[in-house]
Amino acid sequence: GGYFLIDAPDLDSAISWAARCPGAQYGAIEVRPIWDMSPAQGQELRYEGEAAEAR
């Protein structure tokens, strides 16, 4: 038993990595996201604007 925690750019990449695990030959592997750390769309632009105003 156990688990692997990997950082993959997309689901296809994560599935490709999961297929390389030794247990994939004999059983099932579950691939799922833990959480999305990317900023909300447009949020990073707001922060950049606030930083420029503070200078």
C-alpha distances in whole Angstrom, upper triangle without the diagonal:
4,7,10,14,17,20,22,25,25,22,24,22,19,19,20,17,15,16,16,12,12,10,12,15,13,11,12,11,12,15,17,19,19,22,25,27,30,33,35,37,41,39,39,43,44,43,44,48,47,47,50,52,51,53
4,7,10,13,17,19,22,22,20,22,20,17,17,19,16,13,16,15,12,12,11,13,16,15,13,13,11,12,13,15,16,16,19,22,24,27,30,32,34,38,36,36,40,41,39,41,44,44,43,46,48,48,49
4,7,10,13,15,19,19,17,18,17,13,14,16,13,11,14,14,10,12,11,12,16,15,14,12,9,9,10,12,13,12,16,19,20,23,27,28,31,34,33,33,36,37,36,38,41,41,40,43,45,45,46
4,6,10,12,16,16,15,16,14,11,12,13,10,9,12,12,9,12,11,12,16,17,15,14,10,10,10,11,12,12,15,17,18,21,25,27,29,32,31,30,34,35,34,35,38,39,38,41,43,42,43
4,7,10,13,14,13,15,13,10,12,14,11,10,14,14,12,15,15,15,19,20,18,16,12,11,10,10,10,9,12,14,15,17,21,23,25,28,27,27,30,32,30,31,35,35,34,37,39,38,40
4,6,10,11,11,13,10,8,11,12,9,9,13,13,12,15,16,16,19,21,19,17,13,13,10,10,10,10,12,13,14,16,19,22,24,27,26,25,28,30,29,30,33,33,32,35,38,37,38
4,7,9,10,12,9,8,12,12,10,12,15,15,15,19,19,19,22,24,22,20,16,15,12,11,9,10,11,11,11,13,16,19,21,23,22,21,25,27,25,26,30,30,29,32,34,34,35
4,6,7,9,6,5,9,10,9,11,14,14,15,19,19,18,21,23,22,19,16,14,11,11,10,11,12,11,12,13,17,19,20,23,23,21,25,27,26,26,30,31,30,32,35,35,36
4,7,8,7,8,11,11,11,14,16,17,18,22,23,21,24,26,25,22,19,17,13,13,11,13,13,11,11,11,15,17,17,20,20,19,22,24,24,24,27,29,28,30,33,33,34
4,6,5,6,9,10,11,13,15,16,18,21,22,19,22,25,23,20,17,15,11,11,10,13,12,11,13,12,16,17,17,21,21,21,23,26,26,26,29,31,30,32,35,35,36
4,5,5,6,9,10,10,12,15,16,19,19,17,20,22,20,17,13,12,8,8,8,12,13,12,15,15,18,19,20,23,24,24,26,29,29,29,32,34,34,36,38,39,40
4,5,5,6,9,10,11,13,15,18,19,16,18,21,19,17,14,13,10,11,12,16,16,16,18,18,21,22,22,26,26,26,29,31,31,32,34,36,36,38,40,41,42
4,5,5,6,9,10,11,13,17,18,15,18,21,20,17,14,14,11,12,12,15,16,15,17,17,21,22,23,26,26,26,28,31,30,31,34,35,35,36,39,40,40
4,5,5,6,9,10,11,15,15,13,16,19,17,14,11,10,7,9,9,12,14,14,16,17,21,22,23,26,26,26,29,31,31,31,34,36,35,37,40,40,41
4,5,5,6,9,10,14,13,11,14,16,15,12,9,9,7,9,11,14,17,17,19,20,24,25,26,29,29,29,32,34,34,35,38,39,39,41,43,44,45
4,5,5,7,10,13,14,11,13,16,16,14,11,12,10,13,14,17,19,19,21,22,25,27,27,31,31,30,33,36,35,36,39,40,40,41,44,45,45
4,5,5,7,11,12,10,13,16,15,14,11,12,10,12,14,16,18,19,20,21,25,27,28,31,31,30,33,35,35,35,38,39,39,41,44,44,44
4,5,5,9,9,7,10,13,12,10,7,8,7,11,13,15,18,19,21,22,26,28,29,32,32,32,35,37,36,37,40,41,41,43,46,45,46
4,6,8,9,6,8,11,11,10,8,10,10,14,16,19,21,22,24,26,29,31,32,35,35,35,38,40,39,40,43,44,44,46,48,49,49
4,6,9,7,9,12,13,12,10,13,13,16,18,20,23,24,25,26,30,32,33,36,36,35,38,41,40,40,44,45,44,46,49,49,49
4,6,6,8,10,10,10,9,11,12,15,17,19,22,23,25,27,31,32,34,37,37,36,39,41,40,41,44,45,44,47,49,49,50
4,5,6,8,9,11,10,14,15,18,21,22,25,27,29,31,34,36,38,41,40,40,43,45,44,45,48,49,48,50,53,53,53
4,5,5,6,7,8,11,13,17,20,21,24,26,28,30,34,36,37,41,40,40,43,45,44,45,48,49,48,51,53,53,54
4,6,5,6,6,10,12,15,18,20,24,25,27,29,33,34,36,39,39,39,42,44,43,44,47,48,47,50,52,52,53
4,6,8,10,13,15,19,22,24,27,29,31,33,36,38,39,43,42,42,45,47,47,47,51,52,51,53,56,56,57
4,7,10,13,16,20,23,25,28,30,32,34,38,39,41,44,44,44,47,49,48,49,53,53,53,55,58,58,59
4,7,10,13,17,20,22,25,27,30,32,36,37,38,42,41,42,45,46,46,47,50,51,51,53,56,55,57
4,7,10,13,17,19,22,24,27,29,32,33,35,38,38,38,42,43,43,44,47,48,48,50,52,52,54
4,6,10,13,15,19,21,23,25,29,30,31,35,35,35,38,40,39,40,44,44,44,46,49,49,50
4,6,10,12,15,18,20,22,26,27,28,32,32,32,35,37,36,38,41,41,41,44,46,46,47
4,7,10,13,14,17,19,22,23,25,29,28,29,32,33,33,34,37,38,38,40,43,43,44
4,7,9,11,14,16,19,20,22,26,25,26,29,30,30,32,34,35,35,38,40,40,41
4,6,7,11,13,16,17,19,22,22,22,25,27,26,28,31,31,31,34,36,36,38
4,7,9,12,15,17,19,22,21,22,25,26,25,27,30,30,30,33,35,35,36
4,6,9,12,13,16,19,17,18,22,22,22,24,26,26,27,30,31,31,33
4,6,8,10,12,15,14,15,18,19,19,21,23,24,24,27,29,29,30
4,6,9,12,14,13,12,16,17,16,18,21,21,21,24,26,25,27
4,7,9,11,10,10,13,15,14,15,18,19,19,22,24,24,25
4,6,8,6,6,10,11,11,12,15,16,16,19,20,21,23
4,6,5,7,10,10,11,13,15,16,17,19,21,22,24
4,6,7,9,10,12,13,14,16,18,19,21,22,24
4,6,5,7,9,10,11,13,15,16,17,19,21
4,5,5,7,9,10,11,13,15,16,17,19
4,5,5,6,9,10,11,12,14,15,17
4,5,5,6,9,10,11,12,14,16
4,5,5,6,9,10,11,13,15
4,5,5,6,9,10,11,13
4,5,5,6,9,10,11
4,5,5,6,9,10
4,5,5,6,9
4,5,5,7
4,5,5
4,6
4
